[in-house]
Amino acid sequence: MEGKPPEAPATESDLRTLRRWVIVAGAWAVAATAVALIALLDTSGDDASERAGSAEQQVADVEKSLDRRIDELEDRIDDLPQSGDVSKLEDRIAKAEEDAASATKDATSADEKVTDLEERLQTLEDAADSGADADSPP
């Protein structure tokens, strides 16, 4: 290396050329960054629209589910007895209770009559037995 002279320092024109290339490289870097950001935002927009579409689908599914459940509830409500039906049923139950009370009273009366007849029959049997004993010789 002793035979070669040291390289000359950079000249003013070399520095200008270098500065121009640094400016061009910086401009390309800014442009590349802008393109990357645009692509990123555009992709985010697609993702956002996909997410919005997915959310809309979920909302539509929930609406369908709620509509179905509401229809089922309406059908169940329609199948419930109406107030007129309940009133008729209450009247029938009251009539059945009255009939049961009347039947109980009639059964008690019949039981009393049977007891009375049994007593009268016993009296007649006793009288017949005592009359038969009086007619027979000792």
N, CA, C and O atoms as CSV, one atom per row, in Angstrom:
chain,resi,resn,atom,element,x,y,z
A,1,MET,N,N,0.786,-1.159,0.000
A,1,MET,CA,C,0.000,0.000,0.000
A,1,MET,C,C,0.851,1.256,0.000
A,1,MET,O,O,0.347,2.376,-0.088
A,2,GLU,N,N,2.069,1.054,0.094
A,2,GLU,CA,C,2.940,2.209,0.119
A,2,GLU,C,C,3.052,2.873,-1.242
A,2,GLU,O,O,3.396,4.052,-1.331
A,3,GLY,N,N,2.774,2.146,-2.277
A,3,GLY,CA,C,2.935,2.694,-3.603
A,3,GLY,C,C,1.771,3.534,-4.041
A,3,GLY,O,O,1.914,4.315,-4.982
A,4,LYS,N,N,0.647,3.420,-3.421
A,4,LYS,CA,C,-0.531,4.166,-3.846
A,4,LYS,C,C,-0.649,5.433,-3.036
A,4,LYS,O,O,-0.428,5.460,-1.826
A,5,PRO,N,N,-1.006,6.482,-3.751
A,5,PRO,CA,C,-1.228,7.720,-2.993
A,5,PRO,C,C,-2.594,7.654,-2.279
A,5,PRO,O,O,-3.489,6.956,-2.755
A,6,PRO,N,N,-2.771,8.350,-1.173
A,6,PRO,CA,C,-4.065,8.333,-0.478
A,6,PRO,C,C,-5.144,8.935,-1.369
A,6,PRO,O,O,-4.885,9.839,-2.163
A,7,GLU,N,N,-6.294,8.443,-1.227
A,7,GLU,CA,C,-7.395,8.928,-2.060
A,7,GLU,C,C,-7.705,10.358,-1.678
A,7,GLU,O,O,-7.569,10.790,-0.533
A,8,ALA,N,N,-8.123,11.056,-2.696
A,8,ALA,CA,C,-8.420,12.471,-2.489
A,8,ALA,C,C,-9.745,12.611,-1.756
A,8,ALA,O,O,-10.647,11.801,-1.968
A,9,PRO,N,N,-9.883,13.595,-0.918
A,9,PRO,CA,C,-11.148,13.803,-0.232
A,9,PRO,C,C,-12.232,14.168,-1.243
A,9,PRO,O,O,-11.943,14.538,-2.381
A,10,ALA,N,N,-13.488,14.056,-0.802
A,10,ALA,CA,C,-14.610,14.327,-1.693
A,10,ALA,C,C,-14.604,15.783,-2.086
A,10,ALA,O,O,-14.325,16.682,-1.294
A,11,THR,N,N,-14.917,15.963,-3.315
A,11,THR,CA,C,-14.940,17.327,-3.839
A,11,THR,C,C,-16.339,17.910,-3.650
A,11,THR,O,O,-17.274,17.219,-3.245
A,12,GLU,N,N,-16.451,19.198,-3.955
A,12,GLU,CA,C,-17.739,19.876,-3.809
A,12,GLU,C,C,-18.779,19.286,-4.754
A,12,GLU,O,O,-19.938,19.143,-4.364
A,13,SER,N,N,-18.417,18.951,-5.940
A,13,SER,CA,C,-19.370,18.370,-6.898
A,13,SER,C,C,-19.801,16.979,-6.444
A,13,SER,O,O,-20.947,16.581,-6.654
A,14,ASP,N,N,-18.885,16.242,-5.822
A,14,ASP,CA,C,-19.254,14.918,-5.278
A,14,ASP,C,C,-20.306,15.077,-4.174
A,14,ASP,O,O,-21.250,14.292,-4.086
A,15,LEU,N,N,-20.133,16.080,-3.354
A,15,LEU,CA,C,-21.095,16.311,-2.282
A,15,LEU,C,C,-22.450,16.724,-2.844
A,15,LEU,O,O,-23.485,16.311,-2.322
A,16,ARG,N,N,-22.457,17.543,-3.911
A,16,ARG,CA,C,-23.727,17.927,-4.527
A,16,ARG,C,C,-24.435,16.709,-5.108
A,16,ARG,O,O,-25.645,16.553,-4.942
A,17,THR,N,N,-23.697,15.862,-5.777
A,17,THR,CA,C,-24.285,14.658,-6.369
A,17,THR,C,C,-24.838,13.749,-5.258
A,17,THR,O,O,-25.940,13.210,-5.364
A,18,LEU,N,N,-24.059,13.599,-4.216
A,18,LEU,CA,C,-24.506,12.778,-3.096
A,18,LEU,C,C,-25.784,13.365,-2.477
A,18,LEU,O,O,-26.716,12.629,-2.153
A,19,ARG,N,N,-25.820,14.686,-2.318
A,19,ARG,CA,C,-26.996,15.335,-1.761
A,19,ARG,C,C,-28.211,15.100,-2.648
A,19,ARG,O,O,-29.303,14.839,-2.144
A,20,ARG,N,N,-28.033,15.189,-3.968
A,20,ARG,CA,C,-29.147,14.951,-4.897
A,20,ARG,C,C,-29.668,13.530,-4.741
A,20,ARG,O,O,-30.879,13.310,-4.707
A,21,TRP,N,N,-28.753,12.559,-4.647
A,21,TRP,CA,C,-29.181,11.164,-4.510
A,21,TRP,C,C,-29.873,10.916,-3.160
A,21,TRP,O,O,-30.823,10.135,-3.094
A,22,VAL,N,N,-29.425,11.549,-2.120
A,22,VAL,CA,C,-30.084,11.423,-0.807
A,22,VAL,C,C,-31.495,12.001,-0.884
A,22,VAL,O,O,-32.429,11.431,-0.320
A,23,ILE,N,N,-31.658,13.142,-1.586
A,23,ILE,CA,C,-32.983,13.752,-1.750
A,23,ILE,C,C,-33.884,12.815,-2.562
A,23,ILE,O,O,-35.045,12.609,-2.210
A,24,VAL,N,N,-33.344,12.245,-3.656
A,24,VAL,CA,C,-34.127,11.317,-4.482
A,24,VAL,C,C,-34.518,10.089,-3.648
A,24,VAL,O,O,-35.667,9.649,-3.697
A,25,ALA,N,N,-33.567,9.537,-2.883
A,25,ALA,CA,C,-33.856,8.366,-2.049
A,25,ALA,C,C,-34.898,8.719,-0.996
A,25,ALA,O,O,-35.786,7.914,-0.713
A,26,GLY,N,N,-34.804,9.899,-0.418
A,26,GLY,CA,C,-35.798,10.345,0.575
A,26,GLY,C,C,-37.179,10.484,-0.061
A,26,GLY,O,O,-38.188,10.103,0.533
A,27,ALA,N,N,-37.213,11.040,-1.293
A,27,ALA,CA,C,-38.499,11.186,-1.985
A,27,ALA,C,C,-39.096,9.811,-2.255
A,27,ALA,O,O,-40.293,9.595,-2.065
A,28,TRP,N,N,-38.239,8.871,-2.705
A,28,TRP,CA,C,-38.733,7.502,-2.943
A,28,TRP,C,C,-39.222,6.871,-1.638
A,28,TRP,O,O,-40.230,6.166,-1.633
A,29,ALA,N,N,-38.529,7.114,-0.557
A,29,ALA,CA,C,-38.938,6.561,0.736
A,29,ALA,C,C,-40.296,7.131,1.166
A,29,ALA,O,O,-41.158,6.401,1.655
A,30,VAL,N,N,-40.474,8.440,0.977
A,30,VAL,CA,C,-41.756,9.064,1.328
A,30,VAL,C,C,-42.869,8.501,0.438
A,30,VAL,O,O,-43.962,8.194,0.914
A,31,ALA,N,N,-42.571,8.368,-0.877
A,31,ALA,CA,C,-43.564,7.833,-1.806
A,31,ALA,C,C,-43.922,6.382,-1.440
A,31,ALA,O,O,-45.092,6.001,-1.450
A,32,ALA,N,N,-42.908,5.593,-1.122
A,32,ALA,CA,C,-43.154,4.194,-0.757
A,32,ALA,C,C,-43.977,4.113,0.527
A,32,ALA,O,O,-44.868,3.273,0.647
A,33,THR,N,N,-43.676,4.981,1.476
A,33,THR,CA,C,-44.447,5.015,2.724
A,33,THR,C,C,-45.899,5.400,2.442
A,33,THR,O,O,-46.822,4.808,3.002
A,34,ALA,N,N,-46.098,6.387,1.577
A,34,ALA,CA,C,-47.457,6.814,1.239
A,34,ALA,C,C,-48.221,5.679,0.564
A,34,ALA,O,O,-49.386,5.441,0.883
A,35,VAL,N,N,-47.567,4.967,-0.380
A,35,VAL,CA,C,-48.216,3.839,-1.057
A,35,VAL,C,C,-48.561,2.739,-0.042
A,35,VAL,O,O,-49.643,2.156,-0.107
A,36,ALA,N,N,-47.664,2.462,0.873
A,36,ALA,CA,C,-47.904,1.438,1.890
A,36,ALA,C,C,-49.072,1.831,2.795
A,36,ALA,O,O,-49.917,0.996,3.118
A,37,LEU,N,N,-49.118,3.093,3.200
A,37,LEU,CA,C,-50.224,3.556,4.036
A,37,LEU,C,C,-51.566,3.475,3.307
A,37,LEU,O,O,-52.578,3.069,3.876
A,38,ILE,N,N,-51.546,3.874,2.031
A,38,ILE,CA,C,-52.781,3.801,1.235
A,38,ILE,C,C,-53.246,2.342,1.129
A,38,ILE,O,O,-54.429,2.041,1.292
A,39,ALA,N,N,-52.305,1.457,0.857
A,39,ALA,CA,C,-52.659,0.034,0.749
A,39,ALA,C,C,-53.179,-0.491,2.087
A,39,ALA,O,O,-54.143,-1.256,2.127
A,40,LEU,N,N,-52.543,-0.081,3.170
A,40,LEU,CA,C,-52.975,-0.516,4.499
A,40,LEU,C,C,-54.372,-0.007,4.816
A,40,LEU,O,O,-55.226,-0.760,5.286
A,41,LEU,N,N,-54.598,1.267,4.557
A,41,LEU,CA,C,-55.919,1.835,4.830
A,41,LEU,C,C,-56.984,1.219,3.930
A,41,LEU,O,O,-58.114,0.991,4.360
A,42,ASP,N,N,-56.618,0.953,2.689
A,42,ASP,CA,C,-57.570,0.342,1.765
A,42,ASP,C,C,-57.899,-1.067,2.241
A,42,ASP,O,O,-59.057,-1.481,2.179
A,43,THR,N,N,-56.907,-1.808,2.713
A,43,THR,CA,C,-57.142,-3.147,3.243
A,43,THR,C,C,-57.958,-3.064,4.516
A,43,THR,O,O,-58.844,-3.890,4.740
A,44,SER,N,N,-57.673,-2.076,5.356
A,44,SER,CA,C,-58.449,-1.893,6.582
A,44,SER,C,C,-59.892,-1.603,6.231
A,44,SER,O,O,-60.808,-2.074,6.905
A,45,GLY,N,N,-60.096,-0.833,5.183
A,45,GLY,CA,C,-61.453,-0.538,4.738
A,45,GLY,C,C,-62.163,-1.808,4.322
A,45,GLY,O,O,-63.344,-1.979,4.623
A,46,ASP,N,N,-61.458,-2.717,3.627
A,46,ASP,CA,C,-62.061,-3.991,3.239
A,46,ASP,C,C,-62.396,-4.809,4.474
A,46,ASP,O,O,-63.471,-5.401,4.574
A,47,ASP,N,N,-61.444,-4.832,5.425
A,47,ASP,CA,C,-61.703,-5.557,6.664
A,47,ASP,C,C,-62.883,-4.938,7.410
A,47,ASP,O,O,-63.730,-5.643,7.959
A,48,ALA,N,N,-62.918,-3.611,7.417
A,48,ALA,CA,C,-64.012,-2.930,8.100
A,48,ALA,C,C,-65.334,-3.230,7.407
A,48,ALA,O,O,-66.350,-3.455,8.065
A,49,SER,N,N,-65.320,-3.234,6.082
A,49,SER,CA,C,-66.573,-3.530,5.385
A,49,SER,C,C,-66.952,-4.990,5.584
A,49,SER,O,O,-68.135,-5.313,5.689
A,50,GLU,N,N,-65.951,-5.886,5.638
A,50,GLU,CA,C,-66.238,-7.289,5.919
A,50,GLU,C,C,-66.802,-7.438,7.331
A,50,GLU,O,O,-67.763,-8.176,7.552
A,51,ARG,N,N,-66.189,-6.722,8.292
A,51,ARG,CA,C,-66.691,-6.769,9.662
A,51,ARG,C,C,-68.090,-6.172,9.743
A,51,ARG,O,O,-68.947,-6.684,10.464
A,52,ALA,N,N,-68.320,-5.090,9.002
A,52,ALA,CA,C,-69.653,-4.481,8.988
A,52,ALA,C,C,-70.653,-5.444,8.370
A,52,ALA,O,O,-71.776,-5.578,8.857
A,53,GLY,N,N,-70.244,-6.119,7.288
A,53,GLY,CA,C,-71.125,-7.107,6.666
A,53,GLY,C,C,-71.405,-8.256,7.612
A,53,GLY,O,O,-72.533,-8.745,7.681
A,54,SER,N,N,-70.384,-8.692,8.344
A,54,SER,CA,C,-70.550,-9.767,9.313
A,54,SER,C,C,-71.475,-9.321,10.445
A,54,SER,O,O,-72.336,-10.080,10.889
A,55,ALA,N,N,-71.291,-8.096,10.903
A,55,ALA,CA,C,-72.152,-7.572,11.970
A,55,ALA,C,C,-73.596,-7.465,11.473
A,55,ALA,O,O,-74.533,-7.788,12.203
A,56,GLU,N,N,-73.768,-7.013,10.235
A,56,GLU,CA,C,-75.123,-6.924,9.679
A,56,GLU,C,C,-75.752,-8.308,9.591
A,56,GLU,O,O,-76.945,-8.463,9.851
A,57,GLN,N,N,-74.966,-9.310,9.229
A,57,GLN,CA,C,-75.476,-10.677,9.151
A,57,GLN,C,C,-75.882,-11.178,10.539
A,57,GLN,O,O,-76.913,-11.831,10.702
A,58,GLN,N,N,-75.054,-10.861,11.531
A,58,GLN,CA,C,-75.383,-11.273,12.891
A,58,GLN,C,C,-76.666,-10.595,13.367
A,58,GLN,O,O,-77.509,-11.225,14.007
A,59,VAL,N,N,-76.809,-9.312,13.053
A,59,VAL,CA,C,-78.029,-8.593,13.427
A,59,VAL,C,C,-79.230,-9.216,12.728
A,59,VAL,O,O,-80.280,-9.390,13.345
A,60,ALA,N,N,-79.090,-9.552,11.452
A,60,ALA,CA,C,-80.181,-10.180,10.707
A,60,ALA,C,C,-80.540,-11.533,11.315
A,60,ALA,O,O,-81.718,-11.875,11.423
A,61,ASP,N,N,-79.529,-12.300,11.712
A,61,ASP,CA,C,-79.785,-13.600,12.342
A,61,ASP,C,C,-80.532,-13.434,13.669
A,61,ASP,O,O,-81.466,-14.178,13.967
A,62,VAL,N,N,-80.104,-12.447,14.456
A,62,VAL,CA,C,-80.769,-12.193,15.739
A,62,VAL,C,C,-82.215,-11.753,15.504
A,62,VAL,O,O,-83.120,-12.181,16.220
A,63,GLU,N,N,-82.431,-10.895,14.497
A,63,GLU,CA,C,-83.792,-10.450,14.178
A,63,GLU,C,C,-84.667,-11.635,13.779
A,63,GLU,O,O,-85.814,-11.735,14.215
A,64,LYS,N,N,-84.131,-12.532,12.953
A,64,LYS,CA,C,-84.902,-13.714,12.545
A,64,LYS,C,C,-85.245,-14.577,13.753
A,64,LYS,O,O,-86.369,-15.062,13.882
A,65,SER,N,N,-84.272,-14.763,14.632
A,65,SER,CA,C,-84.490,-15.573,15.828
A,65,SER,C,C,-85.564,-14.935,16.712
A,65,SER,O,O,-86.452,-15.623,17.215
A,66,LEU,N,N,-85.475,-13.618,16.895
A,66,LEU,CA,C,-86.473,-12.933,17.716
A,66,LEU,C,C,-87.851,-12.988,17.068
A,66,LEU,O,O,-88.849,-13.192,17.758
A,67,ASP,N,N,-87.919,-12.808,15.749
A,67,ASP,CA,C,-89.208,-12.908,15.052
A,67,ASP,C,C,-89.822,-14.287,15.242
A,67,ASP,O,O,-91.023,-14.407,15.482
A,68,ARG,N,N,-89.003,-15.326,15.136
A,68,ARG,CA,C,-89.496,-16.688,15.309
A,68,ARG,C,C,-90.014,-16.892,16.727
A,68,ARG,O,O,-91.076,-17.483,16.923
A,69,ARG,N,N,-89.270,-16.405,17.714
A,69,ARG,CA,C,-89.683,-16.567,19.106
A,69,ARG,C,C,-90.961,-15.781,19.394
A,69,ARG,O,O,-91.826,-16.249,20.134
A,70,ILE,N,N,-91.083,-14.589,18.810
A,70,ILE,CA,C,-92.297,-13.790,18.993
A,70,ILE,C,C,-93.485,-14.503,18.379
A,70,ILE,O,O,-94.562,-14.537,18.975
A,71,ASP,N,N,-93.306,-15.079,17.184
A,71,ASP,CA,C,-94.389,-15.835,16.543
A,71,ASP,C,C,-94.813,-17.018,17.402
A,71,ASP,O,O,-96.006,-17.290,17.539
A,72,GLU,N,N,-93.841,-17.726,17.983
A,72,GLU,CA,C,-94.161,-18.856,18.850
A,72,GLU,C,C,-94.947,-18.401,20.071
A,72,GLU,O,O,-95.905,-19.061,20.474
A,73,LEU,N,N,-94.548,-17.276,20.664
A,73,LEU,CA,C,-95.267,-16.755,21.824
A,73,LEU,C,C,-96.686,-16.336,21.455
A,73,LEU,O,O,-97.626,-16.581,22.212
A,74,GLU,N,N,-96.842,-15.703,20.288
A,74,GLU,CA,C,-98.180,-15.314,19.844
A,74,GLU,C,C,-99.055,-16.543,19.651
A,74,GLU,O,O,-100.231,-16.530,20.015
A,75,ASP,N,N,-98.494,-17.606,19.081
A,75,ASP,CA,C,-99.263,-18.844,18.902
A,75,ASP,C,C,-99.674,-19.421,20.255
A,75,ASP,O,O,-100.808,-19.870,20.422
A,76,ARG,N,N,-98.763,-19.409,21.211
A,76,ARG,CA,C,-99.087,-19.933,22.535
A,76,ARG,C,C,-100.161,-19.087,23.207
A,76,ARG,O,O,-101.042,-19.621,23.880
A,77,ILE,N,N,-100.093,-17.775,23.027
A,77,ILE,CA,C,-101.096,-16.889,23.613
A,77,ILE,C,C,-102.446,-17.127,22.961
A,77,ILE,O,O,-103.476,-17.119,23.635
A,78,ASP,N,N,-102.444,-17.341,21.637
A,78,ASP,CA,C,-103.705,-17.613,20.942
A,78,ASP,C,C,-104.331,-18.912,21.423
A,78,ASP,O,O,-105.555,-19.042,21.419
A,79,ASP,N,N,-103.518,-19.872,21.835
A,79,ASP,CA,C,-104.026,-21.159,22.299
A,79,ASP,C,C,-104.554,-21.101,23.739
A,79,ASP,O,O,-105.250,-22.016,24.177
A,80,LEU,N,N,-104.230,-20.040,24.469
A,80,LEU,CA,C,-104.706,-19.925,25.844
A,80,LEU,C,C,-106.217,-19.698,25.860
A,80,LEU,O,O,-106.761,-19.103,24.929
A,81,PRO,N,N,-106.904,-20.168,26.911
A,81,PRO,CA,C,-108.342,-19.955,26.980
A,81,PRO,C,C,-108.669,-18.465,27.110
A,81,PRO,O,O,-107.939,-17.702,27.743
A,82,GLN,N,N,-109.768,-18.082,26.500
A,82,GLN,CA,C,-110.212,-16.692,26.560
A,82,GLN,C,C,-110.977,-16.463,27.854
A,82,GLN,O,O,-111.355,-17.424,28.523
A,83,SER,N,N,-111.209,-15.222,28.212
A,83,SER,CA,C,-111.888,-14.911,29.473
A,83,SER,C,C,-113.309,-15.472,29.485
A,83,SER,O,O,-113.792,-15.876,30.543
A,84,GLY,N,N,-113.992,-15.507,28.335
A,84,GLY,CA,C,-115.330,-16.083,28.262
A,84,GLY,C,C,-115.302,-17.564,28.585
A,84,GLY,O,O,-116.185,-18.074,29.274
A,85,ASP,N,N,-114.278,-18.256,28.084
A,85,ASP,CA,C,-114.141,-19.689,28.374
A,85,ASP,C,C,-113.900,-19.914,29.861
A,85,ASP,O,O,-114.457,-20.839,30.453
A,86,VAL,N,N,-113.077,-19.077,30.456
A,86,VAL,CA,C,-112.779,-19.206,31.885
A,86,VAL,C,C,-114.047,-18.934,32.692
A,86,VAL,O,O,-114.312,-19.622,33.678
A,87,SER,N,N,-114.823,-17.946,32.284
A,87,SER,CA,C,-116.065,-17.621,32.983
A,87,SER,C,C,-117.050,-18.796,32.910
A,87,SER,O,O,-117.682,-19.144,33.908
A,88,LYS,N,N,-117.176,-19.399,31.728
A,88,LYS,CA,C,-118.051,-20.565,31.582
A,88,LYS,C,C,-117.582,-21.712,32.470
A,88,LYS,O,O,-118.393,-22.394,33.095
A,89,LEU,N,N,-116.279,-21.916,32.520
A,89,LEU,CA,C,-115.729,-22.982,33.355
A,89,LEU,C,C,-116.016,-22.710,34.830
A,89,LEU,O,O,-116.362,-23.631,35.570
A,90,GLU,N,N,-115.876,-21.459,35.263
A,90,GLU,CA,C,-116.173,-21.113,36.647
A,90,GLU,C,C,-117.647,-21.374,36.965
A,90,GLU,O,O,-117.970,-21.862,38.048
A,91,ASP,N,N,-118.550,-21.047,36.017
A,91,ASP,CA,C,-119.981,-21.299,36.224
A,91,ASP,C,C,-120.245,-22.800,36.359
A,91,ASP,O,O,-121.025,-23.226,37.210
A,92,ARG,N,N,-119.584,-23.602,35.505
A,92,ARG,CA,C,-119.772,-25.052,35.571
A,92,ARG,C,C,-119.263,-25.615,36.899
A,92,ARG,O,O,-119.883,-26.505,37.480
A,93,ILE,N,N,-118.145,-25.098,37.370
A,93,ILE,CA,C,-117.594,-25.556,38.648
A,93,ILE,C,C,-118.536,-25.182,39.785
A,93,ILE,O,O,-118.779,-25.999,40.674
A,94,ALA,N,N,-119.073,-23.962,39.774
A,94,ALA,CA,C,-120.015,-23.539,40.816
A,94,ALA,C,C,-121.257,-24.431,40.801
A,94,ALA,O,O,-121.745,-24.824,41.861
A,95,LYS,N,N,-121.774,-24.754,39.615
A,95,LYS,CA,C,-122.947,-25.629,39.495
A,95,LYS,C,C,-122.624,-27.013,40.039
A,95,LYS,O,O,-123.433,-27.608,40.751
A,96,ALA,N,N,-121.427,-27.532,39.700
A,96,ALA,CA,C,-121.022,-28.852,40.205
A,96,ALA,C,C,-120.910,-28.836,41.722
A,96,ALA,O,O,-121.284,-29.811,42.373
A,97,GLU,N,N,-120.402,-27.750,42.299
A,97,GLU,CA,C,-120.308,-27.649,43.757
A,97,GLU,C,C,-121.697,-27.624,44.390
A,97,GLU,O,O,-121.927,-28.260,45.419
A,98,GLU,N,N,-122.627,-26.886,43.770
A,98,GLU,CA,C,-123.996,-26.854,44.277
A,98,GLU,C,C,-124.632,-28.245,44.191
A,98,GLU,O,O,-125.288,-28.688,45.134
A,99,ASP,N,N,-124.440,-28.927,43.069
A,99,ASP,CA,C,-124.983,-30.277,42.902
A,99,ASP,C,C,-124.386,-31.234,43.929
A,99,ASP,O,O,-125.090,-32.093,44.461
A,100,ALA,N,N,-123.091,-31.090,44.210
A,100,ALA,CA,C,-122.451,-31.953,45.193
A,100,ALA,C,C,-123.019,-31.685,46.586
A,100,ALA,O,O,-123.254,-32.617,47.354
A,101,ALA,N,N,-123.237,-30.412,46.907
A,101,ALA,CA,C,-123.813,-30.072,48.215
A,101,ALA,C,C,-125.229,-30.625,48.320
A,101,ALA,O,O,-125.610,-31.164,49.359
A,102,SER,N,N,-126.008,-30.494,47.251
A,102,SER,CA,C,-127.376,-31.023,47.241
A,102,SER,C,C,-127.375,-32.543,47.368
A,102,SER,O,O,-128.201,-33.110,48.082
A,103,ALA,N,N,-126.445,-33.203,46.675
A,103,ALA,CA,C,-126.349,-34.660,46.763
A,103,ALA,C,C,-125.971,-35.086,48.166
A,103,ALA,O,O,-126.474,-36.095,48.662
A,104,THR,N,N,-125.103,-34.343,48.807
A,104,THR,CA,C,-124.715,-34.655,50.185
A,104,THR,C,C,-125.924,-34.525,51.107
A,104,THR,O,O,-126.152,-35.375,51.968
A,105,LYS,N,N,-126.695,-33.458,50.920
A,105,LYS,CA,C,-127.901,-33.247,51.728
A,105,LYS,C,C,-128.901,-34.374,51.482
A,105,LYS,O,O,-129.488,-34.900,52.428
A,106,ASP,N,N,-129.100,-34.749,50.204
A,106,ASP,CA,C,-130.025,-35.839,49.873
A,106,ASP,C,C,-129.555,-37.166,50.470
A,106,ASP,O,O,-130.364,-37.954,50.959
A,107,ALA,N,N,-128.253,-37.404,50.427
A,107,ALA,CA,C,-127.721,-38.650,50.999
A,107,ALA,C,C,-127.929,-38.681,52.498
A,107,ALA,O,O,-128.266,-39.727,53.053
A,108,THR,N,N,-127.736,-37.552,53.164
A,108,THR,CA,C,-127.960,-37.485,54.615
A,108,THR,C,C,-129.430,-37.736,54.930
A,108,THR,O,O,-129.758,-38.466,55.866
A,109,SER,N,N,-130.305,-37.128,54.144
A,109,SER,CA,C,-131.750,-37.322,54.349
A,109,SER,C,C,-132.129,-38.781,54.116
A,109,SER,O,O,-132.900,-39.347,54.891
A,110,ALA,N,N,-131.603,-39.390,53.071
A,110,ALA,CA,C,-131.902,-40.797,52.787
A,110,ALA,C,C,-131.386,-41.683,53.904
A,110,ALA,O,O,-132.043,-42.652,54.284
A,111,ASP,N,N,-130.223,-41.361,54.430
A,111,ASP,CA,C,-129.656,-42.138,55.525
A,111,ASP,C,C,-130.543,-42.041,56.763
A,111,ASP,O,O,-130.767,-43.033,57.458
A,112,GLU,N,N,-131.047,-40.834,57.032
A,112,GLU,CA,C,-131.945,-40.652,58.174
A,112,GLU,C,C,-133.230,-41.457,57.980
A,112,GLU,O,O,-133.727,-42.077,58.920
A,113,LYS,N,N,-133.765,-41.443,56.755
A,113,LYS,CA,C,-134.998,-42.193,56.461
A,113,LYS,C,C,-134.773,-43.694,56.595
A,113,LYS,O,O,-135.630,-44.409,57.116
A,114,VAL,N,N,-133.629,-44.170,56.130
A,114,VAL,CA,C,-133.313,-45.601,56.258
A,114,VAL,C,C,-133.211,-45.971,57.735
A,114,VAL,O,O,-133.718,-47.010,58.156
A,115,THR,N,N,-132.555,-45.120,58.515
A,115,THR,CA,C,-132.438,-45.374,59.958
A,115,THR,C,C,-133.817,-45.401,60.598
A,115,THR,O,O,-134.100,-46.263,61.430
A,116,ASP,N,N,-134.687,-44.449,60.211
A,116,ASP,CA,C,-136.049,-44.404,60.742
A,116,ASP,C,C,-136.811,-45.674,60.358
A,116,ASP,O,O,-137.507,-46.253,61.193
A,117,LEU,N,N,-136.685,-46.108,59.104
A,117,LEU,CA,C,-137.370,-47.328,58.656
A,117,LEU,C,C,-136.850,-48.555,59.401
A,117,LEU,O,O,-137.627,-49.441,59.758
A,118,GLU,N,N,-135.545,-48.610,59.634
A,118,GLU,CA,C,-134.973,-49.735,60.373
A,118,GLU,C,C,-135.541,-49.775,61.787
A,118,GLU,O,O,-135.864,-50.846,62.302
A,119,GLU,N,N,-135.661,-48.607,62.414
A,119,GLU,CA,C,-136.209,-48.547,63.774
A,119,GLU,C,C,-137.670,-49.013,63.786
A,119,GLU,O,O,-138.092,-49.762,64.667
A,120,ARG,N,N,-138.439,-48.543,62.770
A,120,ARG,CA,C,-139.845,-48.945,62.692
A,120,ARG,C,C,-139.968,-50.443,62.430
A,120,ARG,O,O,-140.835,-51.109,62.996
A,121,LEU,N,N,-139.100,-50.967,61.574
A,121,LEU,CA,C,-139.114,-52.397,61.288
A,121,LEU,C,C,-138.779,-53.191,62.542
A,121,LEU,O,O,-139.407,-54.208,62.839
A,122,GLN,N,N,-137.780,-52.711,63.270
A,122,GLN,CA,C,-137.397,-53.384,64.508
A,122,GLN,C,C,-138.566,-53.364,65.498
A,122,GLN,O,O,-138.814,-54.351,66.191
A,123,THR,N,N,-139.278,-52.241,65.561
A,123,THR,CA,C,-140.434,-52.140,66.457
A,123,THR,C,C,-141.504,-53.131,66.047
A,123,THR,O,O,-142.101,-53.803,66.888
A,124,LEU,N,N,-141.744,-53.218,64.729
A,124,LEU,CA,C,-142.746,-54.169,64.237
A,124,LEU,C,C,-142.327,-55.611,64.515
A,124,LEU,O,O,-143.153,-56.438,64.902
A,125,GLU,N,N,-141.055,-55.909,64.321
A,125,GLU,CA,C,-140.567,-57.261,64.590
A,125,GLU,C,C,-140.692,-57.584,66.073
A,125,GLU,O,O,-141.076,-58.689,66.456
A,126,ASP,N,N,-140.361,-56.600,66.894
A,126,ASP,CA,C,-140.468,-56.815,68.342
A,126,ASP,C,C,-141.938,-57.049,68.727
A,126,ASP,O,O,-142.249,-57.898,69.563
A,127,ALA,N,N,-142.830,-56.276,68.096
A,127,ALA,CA,C,-144.266,-56.430,68.393
A,127,ALA,C,C,-144.751,-57.785,67.898
A,127,ALA,O,O,-145.555,-58.436,68.566
A,128,ALA,N,N,-144.277,-58.212,66.749
A,128,ALA,CA,C,-144.694,-59.508,66.201
A,128,ALA,C,C,-144.166,-60.625,67.080
A,128,ALA,O,O,-144.870,-61.601,67.336
A,129,ASP,N,N,-142.942,-60.492,67.539
A,129,ASP,CA,C,-142.371,-61.521,68.407
A,129,ASP,C,C,-143.128,-61.569,69.750
A,129,ASP,O,O,-143.416,-62.653,70.258
A,130,SER,N,N,-143.439,-60.430,70.306
A,130,SER,CA,C,-144.141,-60.432,71.590
A,130,SER,C,C,-145.567,-60.912,71.404
A,130,SER,O,O,-146.105,-61.511,72.335
A,131,GLY,N,N,-146.237,-60.688,70.242
A,131,GLY,CA,C,-147.568,-61.173,69.980
A,131,GLY,C,C,-147.545,-62.672,69.766
A,131,GLY,O,O,-148.484,-63.365,70.159
A,132,ALA,N,N,-146.510,-63.177,69.163
A,132,ALA,CA,C,-146.393,-64.607,68.930
A,132,ALA,C,C,-146.149,-65.307,70.239
A,132,ALA,O,O,-146.624,-66.425,70.442
A,133,ASP,N,N,-145.427,-64.683,71.119
A,133,ASP,CA,C,-145.162,-65.280,72.426
A,133,ASP,C,C,-146.467,-65.284,73.255
A,133,ASP,O,O,-146.688,-66.199,74.048
A,134,ALA,N,N,-147.309,-64.291,73.079
A,134,ALA,CA,C,-148.553,-64.195,73.848
A,134,ALA,C,C,-149.566,-65.211,73.332
A,134,ALA,O,O,-150.380,-65.696,74.118
A,135,ASP,N,N,-149.552,-65.547,72.073
A,135,ASP,CA,C,-150.502,-66.498,71.482
A,135,ASP,C,C,-150.109,-67.938,71.782
A,135,ASP,O,O,-150.976,-68.811,71.798
A,136,SER,N,N,-148.912,-68.195,72.003
A,136,SER,CA,C,-148.506,-69.586,72.203
A,136,SER,C,C,-148.722,-69.990,73.668
A,136,SER,O,O,-148.452,-69.211,74.581
A,137,PRO,N,N,-149.217,-71.230,73.880
A,137,PRO,CA,C,-149.438,-71.696,75.248
A,137,PRO,C,C,-148.121,-71.982,75.954
A,137,PRO,O,O,-147.130,-72.352,75.325
A,138,PRO,N,N,-148.127,-71.811,77.231
A,138,PRO,CA,C,-146.915,-72.073,77.980
A,138,PRO,C,C,-146.645,-73.493,78.262
A,138,PRO,O,O,-145.639,-73.817,78.894
